[in-house]
Amino acid sequence: VDEFAPGPAPGDPVGDACNRFAAALSHAAAEYEEFAYATAGGGNFVNYSDPNVERYKLVGRAALRESAAETLDASRTSGLPPDIADPMRDWSLHATKLLLIMSVRGGGDSLNNAANQLNSDAERAQLACAVNLSGGAAG
């Protein structure tokens, strides 16, 4: 099953890349959410010996890996303005950082900081997409 639906008609680099990013973001968020819930509330302690945490960690890491690759590829779309491509690349890098923190069984603080970076990158990319798709200028 392909989680990443095809975007608009060819020739629209902004629409194509932004739609691909939106699909990747949705996929990562949906799959990471269970891990976040399973690890919430313990402060910096994460109980990686809990079978639910381990299961959700594997699913979340797979989604982050897939979404990071898709987003990086979307950021390389020919004709994509840097104000969109740059935060997409940042999101891909920070998604990779988060999945690495998960793989080395990082604490709650590290996980939260990495997730906050992802959210910031996503906001920047989504705003740039909205501005470019509406024909406005970023300012």
Backbone bond lengths (Angstrom), bond angles and torsions (degrees), N, CA, C in turn:
res aa  C-N    CA-C-N  psi(-1)  N-CA   C-N-CA  omega(-1)  CA-C   N-CA-C  phi
1 V - - - 1.453 - - 1.523 108.50 -
2 D 1.330 116.42 129.14 1.447 121.41 -179.63 1.525 108.73 -92.44
3 E 1.350 116.51 110.66 1.465 120.95 -178.69 1.525 111.78 -72.11
4 F 1.324 116.42 -18.06 1.453 120.44 -173.37 1.529 109.23 -102.97
5 A 1.314 114.63 101.05 1.460 120.72 -177.59 1.524 110.36 -70.00
6 P 1.317 116.99 148.52 1.461 119.17 177.37 1.526 110.90 -64.39
7 G 1.307 116.12 148.33 1.457 121.98 -177.00 1.505 112.59 -88.89
8 P 1.320 116.46 -155.54 1.457 121.81 -178.45 1.534 111.46 -68.54
9 A 1.309 115.02 179.53 1.457 121.33 -178.95 1.522 110.97 -57.29
10 P 1.327 116.69 149.09 1.464 120.28 177.44 1.522 110.77 -56.22
11 G 1.320 115.28 148.91 1.456 119.76 179.89 1.513 113.09 100.32
12 D 1.315 117.94 -5.12 1.458 122.05 177.49 1.523 108.13 -114.21
13 P 1.349 117.24 81.08 1.466 119.20 -174.50 1.525 113.25 -61.40
14 V 1.317 117.96 -37.64 1.466 120.40 -179.32 1.518 110.49 -67.18
15 G 1.324 116.70 -49.85 1.459 120.25 179.90 1.521 111.80 -61.85
16 D 1.324 116.58 -42.73 1.461 120.76 -179.92 1.524 110.72 -62.73
17 A 1.317 117.00 -52.21 1.473 120.84 -177.64 1.525 111.29 -64.26
18 C 1.305 117.10 -41.33 1.470 120.30 -179.03 1.524 111.46 -67.32
19 N 1.323 117.51 -38.39 1.464 120.21 176.63 1.522 111.47 -67.77
20 R 1.312 116.58 -39.09 1.465 119.91 177.42 1.527 110.14 -64.74
21 F 1.331 116.63 -40.96 1.462 120.09 178.53 1.527 110.40 -64.93
22 A 1.312 117.21 -43.37 1.471 120.41 179.73 1.527 110.84 -60.23
23 A 1.320 117.31 -41.89 1.470 120.48 178.74 1.524 111.00 -66.54
24 A 1.327 117.26 -41.47 1.465 121.08 179.01 1.522 110.52 -65.29
25 L 1.303 116.47 -41.97 1.465 121.70 179.11 1.527 110.50 -62.59
26 S 1.306 116.87 -44.39 1.460 121.47 179.48 1.530 110.94 -62.76
27 H 1.308 116.45 -43.55 1.472 121.45 179.23 1.530 110.44 -62.00
28 A 1.327 117.09 -48.16 1.472 120.64 -178.97 1.520 110.97 -62.99
29 A 1.309 116.76 -44.82 1.469 120.61 -178.05 1.524 111.49 -63.43
30 A 1.323 116.54 -44.05 1.461 120.26 -178.01 1.526 111.40 -63.15
31 E 1.309 117.39 -38.91 1.463 120.65 -176.44 1.528 112.68 -84.79
32 Y 1.330 117.95 -30.10 1.463 121.13 178.76 1.529 111.57 -76.72
33 E 1.315 116.55 -26.66 1.465 122.32 -174.50 1.531 112.63 -54.51
34 E 1.318 117.76 -43.47 1.463 120.42 -179.28 1.528 111.24 -63.74
35 F 1.328 117.01 -39.88 1.463 120.02 176.64 1.525 110.09 -63.22
36 A 1.325 116.58 -43.62 1.464 120.54 179.73 1.531 110.79 -60.45
37 Y 1.316 117.01 -44.04 1.468 120.16 178.07 1.525 111.60 -64.52
38 A 1.331 116.51 -41.02 1.462 120.64 -177.39 1.529 112.14 -67.77
39 T 1.327 117.07 -23.17 1.469 120.13 -176.70 1.524 112.65 -106.55
40 A 1.316 117.67 -1.80 1.470 121.13 -176.75 1.523 111.35 -73.48
41 G 1.321 114.48 151.87 1.454 120.63 171.00 1.513 115.92 91.12
42 G 1.309 118.33 -4.07 1.457 120.39 -178.08 1.511 114.02 -102.48
43 G 1.336 116.60 12.48 1.460 118.58 -175.82 1.515 109.32 66.37
44 N 1.326 115.96 -133.10 1.460 119.35 -179.53 1.524 111.76 -80.62
45 F 1.344 117.66 -15.03 1.466 121.14 -178.99 1.531 110.48 -79.32
46 V 1.314 115.69 130.12 1.462 121.94 173.71 1.523 107.05 -122.45
47 N 1.324 116.28 124.06 1.461 121.53 -178.14 1.528 110.41 -83.98
48 Y 1.329 115.55 82.19 1.460 120.31 -179.26 1.525 112.54 -70.45
49 S 1.333 118.52 -10.75 1.466 119.94 176.71 1.532 111.68 -82.39
50 D 1.333 117.83 -9.31 1.463 122.13 175.32 1.540 108.03 -71.18
51 P 1.320 117.90 124.46 1.475 119.98 -178.53 1.533 113.85 -58.30
52 N 1.334 117.35 -33.28 1.468 119.63 177.83 1.522 111.08 -66.77
53 V 1.329 116.09 -42.13 1.462 119.96 178.50 1.530 109.51 -61.09
54 E 1.318 116.39 -45.47 1.477 120.75 -179.53 1.526 111.05 -62.37
55 R 1.320 117.12 -44.79 1.473 120.86 179.99 1.521 111.10 -63.19
56 Y 1.334 116.56 -47.59 1.462 120.12 -179.31 1.528 111.61 -68.15
57 K 1.324 116.00 -29.95 1.464 119.89 176.52 1.527 110.07 -63.09
58 L 1.321 117.19 -45.12 1.460 120.84 -179.69 1.529 111.85 -63.21
59 V 1.315 115.67 -43.95 1.466 120.31 179.40 1.535 110.29 -66.10
60 G 1.323 116.67 -45.00 1.463 121.10 179.75 1.515 112.78 -62.89
61 R 1.330 116.41 -41.87 1.465 120.00 178.68 1.523 111.31 -63.88
62 A 1.320 116.83 -42.11 1.466 120.19 178.81 1.526 110.56 -60.84
63 A 1.326 116.83 -44.30 1.467 120.48 179.76 1.521 111.27 -65.59
64 L 1.324 117.16 -41.41 1.463 119.68 178.12 1.523 111.12 -62.98
65 R 1.329 116.70 -42.04 1.467 121.38 179.69 1.536 109.99 -62.16
66 E 1.337 117.01 -47.85 1.468 121.39 179.45 1.526 111.25 -62.43
67 S 1.324 115.83 -44.39 1.463 120.47 -176.97 1.525 111.96 -70.58
68 A 1.327 116.62 -35.55 1.471 119.74 176.97 1.521 110.02 -63.74
69 A 1.323 117.27 -42.83 1.466 120.87 179.52 1.526 110.87 -65.12
70 E 1.333 116.43 -44.32 1.466 120.84 179.90 1.530 110.85 -63.18
71 T 1.328 115.95 -42.48 1.462 120.16 -179.15 1.526 111.36 -67.45
72 L 1.317 116.76 -42.04 1.462 119.62 177.66 1.519 109.99 -60.99
73 D 1.325 116.99 -42.98 1.461 120.54 178.02 1.531 110.63 -63.41
74 A 1.318 117.40 -42.75 1.472 120.70 178.54 1.526 110.93 -62.54
75 S 1.340 117.12 -36.67 1.472 120.28 -179.21 1.519 112.26 -66.54
76 R 1.316 116.37 -17.85 1.469 121.56 -179.38 1.524 112.32 -94.56
77 T 1.318 117.27 9.49 1.460 121.63 179.18 1.519 110.04 -59.25
78 S 1.305 115.89 128.22 1.461 121.12 -179.52 1.527 110.16 -59.57
79 G 1.318 116.39 130.82 1.459 121.59 179.22 1.515 114.85 87.12
80 L 1.330 117.50 1.30 1.463 120.48 -179.37 1.529 109.36 -76.54
81 P 1.332 118.27 127.06 1.466 120.77 179.99 1.535 111.65 -64.03
82 P 1.326 116.91 146.30 1.464 120.72 -179.60 1.523 114.24 -58.94
83 D 1.336 117.98 -29.62 1.469 118.60 -179.47 1.526 112.05 -67.57
84 I 1.326 117.55 -15.82 1.467 122.12 173.58 1.526 109.60 -98.91
85 A 1.314 116.40 -47.00 1.470 121.06 -175.60 1.528 112.12 -62.31
86 D 1.318 117.68 -41.06 1.468 120.44 -175.74 1.533 113.03 -62.59
87 P 1.341 119.89 -50.55 1.473 117.50 178.39 1.529 112.92 -68.11
88 M 1.326 117.52 -25.51 1.468 119.17 174.41 1.533 109.81 -66.57
89 R 1.327 116.68 -44.10 1.469 119.89 177.15 1.521 110.64 -63.13
90 D 1.332 116.57 -40.93 1.465 120.15 177.01 1.521 110.63 -60.65
91 W 1.339 116.91 -42.71 1.467 120.49 179.24 1.525 109.80 -61.12
92 S 1.313 116.91 -44.19 1.459 120.70 179.85 1.531 111.08 -61.08
93 L 1.309 116.79 -43.91 1.469 121.24 178.14 1.526 110.93 -62.36
94 H 1.323 116.58 -46.12 1.462 119.96 -178.16 1.533 112.10 -71.39
95 A 1.329 118.24 -29.13 1.471 120.28 173.43 1.523 109.64 -65.60
96 T 1.324 116.58 -39.96 1.466 121.01 176.83 1.524 110.14 -64.56
97 K 1.317 116.58 -40.35 1.471 120.57 177.00 1.528 110.58 -61.13
98 L 1.329 117.22 -44.08 1.458 120.81 -179.48 1.534 111.06 -64.06
99 L 1.312 118.00 -43.20 1.462 118.42 -179.74 1.522 111.10 -67.45
100 L 1.332 117.91 -30.70 1.467 120.09 174.79 1.529 111.25 -68.67
101 I 1.325 116.89 -40.75 1.469 120.38 176.58 1.526 109.73 -60.47
102 M 1.323 116.34 -41.17 1.460 120.46 177.66 1.530 110.77 -63.64
103 S 1.334 116.87 -40.59 1.465 119.76 -175.80 1.521 112.39 -69.93
104 V 1.343 117.76 -28.35 1.469 120.14 178.12 1.525 111.17 -95.78
105 R 1.344 115.48 12.13 1.463 122.19 176.59 1.525 112.49 60.65
106 G 1.329 114.61 48.91 1.456 120.78 179.18 1.516 112.38 -65.54
107 G 1.321 115.26 159.13 1.456 122.03 -179.37 1.517 112.83 -75.81
108 G 1.317 114.36 171.20 1.458 121.26 -178.74 1.511 113.64 -59.66
109 D 1.336 117.36 -37.66 1.463 119.80 179.76 1.524 111.27 -63.86
110 S 1.328 116.76 -44.30 1.468 120.75 178.84 1.523 111.32 -64.08
111 L 1.326 115.69 -42.74 1.464 120.00 178.40 1.526 111.07 -61.86
112 N 1.332 116.58 -46.01 1.465 120.48 -179.08 1.521 111.70 -64.69
113 N 1.339 117.10 -42.24 1.468 119.58 178.83 1.521 111.37 -62.01
114 A 1.323 117.03 -42.88 1.465 120.56 179.05 1.525 110.95 -66.15
115 A 1.325 117.24 -41.12 1.464 120.37 178.50 1.529 110.86 -64.72
116 N 1.324 117.28 -37.43 1.466 120.43 177.08 1.522 111.01 -64.31
117 Q 1.336 117.63 -37.66 1.466 120.44 175.73 1.523 110.06 -61.50
118 L 1.328 116.29 -44.13 1.465 120.30 178.33 1.518 111.39 -59.06
119 N 1.322 116.54 -45.04 1.463 120.38 179.71 1.523 111.59 -61.15
120 S 1.311 116.95 -40.91 1.467 121.02 178.53 1.532 110.81 -64.46
121 D 1.322 116.53 -44.84 1.469 120.46 178.11 1.523 110.85 -61.98
122 A 1.330 116.24 -42.54 1.466 120.64 -179.74 1.534 110.57 -61.96
123 E 1.322 116.57 -43.48 1.475 120.00 178.43 1.521 111.08 -59.96
124 R 1.331 116.47 -45.54 1.472 120.42 -179.69 1.521 111.00 -61.84
125 A 1.335 116.85 -44.40 1.459 120.01 -179.57 1.524 111.18 -66.89
126 Q 1.331 117.23 -43.67 1.459 120.59 -179.59 1.524 111.36 -63.96
127 L 1.326 117.33 -40.43 1.463 120.28 177.73 1.526 110.42 -64.04
128 A 1.323 116.57 -44.36 1.466 119.98 179.14 1.532 110.41 -62.94
129 C 1.319 117.44 -39.97 1.459 120.45 176.69 1.532 110.29 -62.17
130 A 1.311 117.05 -47.32 1.467 120.66 -178.59 1.518 111.15 -60.77
131 V 1.315 116.49 -44.13 1.469 120.36 -179.48 1.528 110.58 -63.88
132 N 1.325 116.42 -46.46 1.468 120.42 -177.93 1.520 112.35 -69.25
133 L 1.324 117.15 -37.32 1.464 119.71 -179.82 1.523 112.08 -73.06
134 S 1.334 116.49 -26.74 1.471 119.01 179.11 1.520 111.36 -86.11
135 G 1.328 116.34 -6.12 1.455 119.57 179.50 1.514 113.79 84.98
136 G 1.348 117.44 4.08 1.454 121.33 179.81 1.511 111.11 -82.81
137 A 1.292 114.93 177.31 1.465 121.27 177.64 1.503 109.13 -113.45
138 A 1.322 115.50 138.13 1.476 120.05 177.11 1.509 108.22 -69.73
139 G 1.290 115.90 143.05 1.448 116.40 -179.30 1.416 109.22 -153.64
